[in-house]
């Protein structure tokens, strides 16, 4: 089991009301949950998928978005939305396809409706584009890449424009086959 990152903060996050009550171990603070999201992401990229799944699932289970919606002053990203997107990617890499479409929808719908472009871009980059390609869904990957292109243009964000170009090229140069399909 990988340890948690603990940040000492005197005030509790207002978005954690019911999540704090559900916690069995300690009183969760919003920075600890954000730390679990970062830790889960790091474990994903390190290839420690079971630990990444545990860490990201904690964020999905415990983080409660404030009633007024995502607070961009507290965190740049919506913690739960990003955790759901990365959890979907972990599950796809572990070949756990059951319920994956629902998880992708739970990540992408709130991101798009929030209008928070950077969160939408991360969801498209971390979940929708790669999972569509893993499933052999070239049309889905192209749609996700087009969405990423659109959001990058809206934000006039050079990094995201570059990433979108990479996904578009991946879609056009790939004869998509589902993960595990023989050649």
Phi, psi and omega per residue, in radians:
X1 nan 2.327 3.133
X2 -1.493 2.406 -3.131
X3 -1.229 2.835 3.135
X4 -1.652 2.711 3.050
X5 -1.554 2.171 3.138
X6 -1.971 2.155 3.101
X7 -1.987 2.201 -3.135
X8 -1.395 2.057 3.098
X9 -2.343 2.325 -3.100
X10 -1.284 -0.456 -3.092
X11 -1.854 2.585 3.087
X12 -1.594 2.696 3.139
X13 -1.309 2.281 -3.108
X14 -1.132 -0.333 -3.125
X15 -1.476 0.105 -3.040
X16 -1.907 0.246 -3.067
X17 -0.750 -1.236 -3.093
X18 -1.272 -0.493 3.118
X19 -1.114 -0.658 3.131
X20 -1.127 -0.700 3.136
X21 -1.167 -0.529 -3.104
X22 -1.397 -0.286 -3.086
X23 -1.228 2.319 -3.131
X24 -1.547 -0.517 -3.009
X25 -1.584 -1.339 -3.075
X26 -2.135 3.002 3.041
X27 -1.392 1.980 -3.103
X28 -1.227 2.482 3.025
X29 -2.023 2.689 -3.063
X30 -1.030 -0.568 3.138
X31 -1.244 -0.537 3.081
X32 -1.192 -0.688 3.123
X33 -1.175 -0.741 3.075
X34 -1.068 -0.661 3.083
X35 -1.097 -0.682 3.076
X36 -1.125 -0.637 3.101
X37 -1.136 -0.782 3.126
X38 -1.133 -0.743 3.115
X39 -1.086 -0.789 3.118
X40 -1.053 -0.716 3.108
X41 -1.124 -0.760 3.116
X42 -1.081 -0.744 3.120
X43 -1.142 -0.630 3.063
X44 -1.019 -0.886 -3.101
X45 -1.253 -0.352 3.066
X46 -1.485 -0.102 3.121
X47 1.480 0.164 3.122
X48 -1.640 1.315 -2.931
X49 -1.194 -0.660 3.139
X50 -1.137 -0.769 3.107
X51 -1.172 -0.671 3.091
X52 -1.084 -0.744 3.129
X53 -1.050 -0.792 3.127
X54 -1.047 -0.823 -3.087
X55 -1.142 -0.802 -3.130
X56 -1.214 -0.614 3.100
X57 -1.120 -0.625 3.082
X58 -1.041 -0.742 3.134
X59 -1.119 -0.800 3.134
X60 -1.052 -0.728 -3.094
X61 -1.292 -0.626 -2.956
X62 -1.781 -0.460 -3.102
X63 -1.358 2.271 3.080
X64 -2.039 2.076 3.119
X65 -1.125 2.346 3.131
X66 -0.957 2.612 -3.063
X67 -1.009 -0.499 3.112
X68 -1.432 0.073 -3.116
X69 1.738 -3.071 -3.137
X70 -1.075 2.399 -3.132
X71 -1.802 1.742 -3.084
X72 -1.211 -0.245 3.086
X73 -1.350 -0.529 3.130
X74 -1.417 -0.831 3.100
X75 -2.377 2.486 3.113
X76 -1.176 -0.630 -3.080
X77 -1.880 2.737 2.985
X78 -1.398 1.976 -3.023
X79 -1.017 -0.806 -3.086
X80 -1.182 -0.736 -3.116
X81 -1.080 -0.817 3.134
X82 -1.160 -0.674 3.112
X83 -1.099 -0.718 3.116
X84 -1.116 -0.729 3.140
X85 -1.099 -0.809 -3.112
X86 -1.257 -0.560 3.063
X87 -1.131 -0.712 3.085
X88 -1.042 -0.711 3.120
X89 -1.147 -0.737 3.096
X90 -1.040 -0.814 -3.128
X91 -1.084 -0.683 3.127
X92 -1.166 -0.663 3.113
X93 -1.206 -0.462 3.088
X94 -1.559 0.081 -3.139
X95 1.058 0.636 3.047
X96 -1.771 1.577 -3.015
X97 -1.546 -0.316 -3.102
X98 -1.071 2.150 3.105
X99 1.330 0.102 -3.070
X100 -1.153 -0.685 3.130
X101 -1.056 -0.722 3.112
X102 -1.123 -0.732 3.131
X103 -1.124 -0.692 3.096
X104 -1.108 -0.724 3.116
X105 -1.128 -0.697 3.122
X106 -1.138 -0.420 3.097
X107 -1.537 -0.749 -3.002
X108 -1.420 -0.664 -3.085
X109 -1.070 -0.895 3.126
X110 -1.144 -0.574 3.130
X111 -1.106 -0.832 -3.115
X112 -1.172 -0.698 -3.108
X113 -1.262 -0.388 -3.138
X114 -1.276 -0.440 -3.088
X115 1.329 0.109 3.120
X116 -1.442 1.634 -3.017
X117 -0.944 -0.702 -3.080
X118 -1.191 -0.612 3.084
X119 -1.188 -0.742 3.105
X120 -1.041 -0.777 -3.134
X121 -1.058 -0.753 3.124
X122 -1.124 -0.689 3.122
X123 -1.111 -0.771 3.117
X124 -1.123 -0.761 -3.113
X125 -1.203 -0.785 -3.008
X126 -1.522 -0.389 -3.038
X127 -2.226 -1.102 -2.952
X128 -1.101 -0.833 -3.136
X129 -1.114 -0.965 -3.065
X130 -1.182 -0.635 -3.118
X131 -1.206 -0.683 3.086
X132 -1.043 -0.758 3.115
X133 -1.157 -0.679 3.117
X134 -1.108 -0.573 -3.124
X135 -1.472 -0.098 -3.117
X136 1.428 0.308 -3.100
X137 -1.684 1.396 -3.109
X138 -1.075 -0.705 3.131
X139 -1.093 -0.717 3.100
X140 -1.139 -0.708 3.107
X141 -1.144 -0.715 3.110
X142 -1.128 -0.685 3.104
X143 -1.133 -0.722 3.114
X144 -1.147 -0.719 3.109
X145 -1.129 -0.663 3.093
X146 -1.144 -0.691 3.077
X147 -1.095 -0.723 3.102
X148 -1.112 -0.712 3.092
X149 -1.063 -0.772 -3.136
X150 -1.083 -0.844 -3.135
X151 -1.149 -0.652 3.117
X152 -1.096 -0.699 3.114
X153 -1.190 -0.724 3.114
X154 -1.033 -0.696 -3.102
X155 -1.528 -0.175 -3.038
X156 0.902 0.856 -3.064
X157 -1.835 1.911 -3.071
X158 -1.038 -0.764 -3.140
X159 -1.020 -0.827 -3.107
X160 -1.207 -0.553 3.059
X161 -1.106 -0.717 3.128
X162 -1.151 -0.777 3.124
X163 -1.096 -0.744 3.119
X164 -1.066 -0.713 3.101
X165 -1.061 -0.742 3.103
X166 -1.061 -0.746 3.124
X167 -1.179 -0.716 3.118
X168 -1.062 -0.750 3.126
X169 -1.169 -0.646 3.084
X170 -1.095 -0.696 -3.141
X171 -1.179 -0.719 -3.078
X172 -1.336 -0.435 -3.097
X173 -1.691 0.002 -3.062
X174 -1.879 2.241 2.906
X175 -1.602 1.700 -2.956
X176 -1.155 2.306 3.006
X177 -2.286 2.452 3.111
X178 -0.996 2.602 3.108
X179 -0.944 2.266 3.106
X180 1.596 -0.090 3.127
X181 -1.285 2.480 3.134
X182 -1.383 2.674 -3.085
X183 -1.506 nan nan
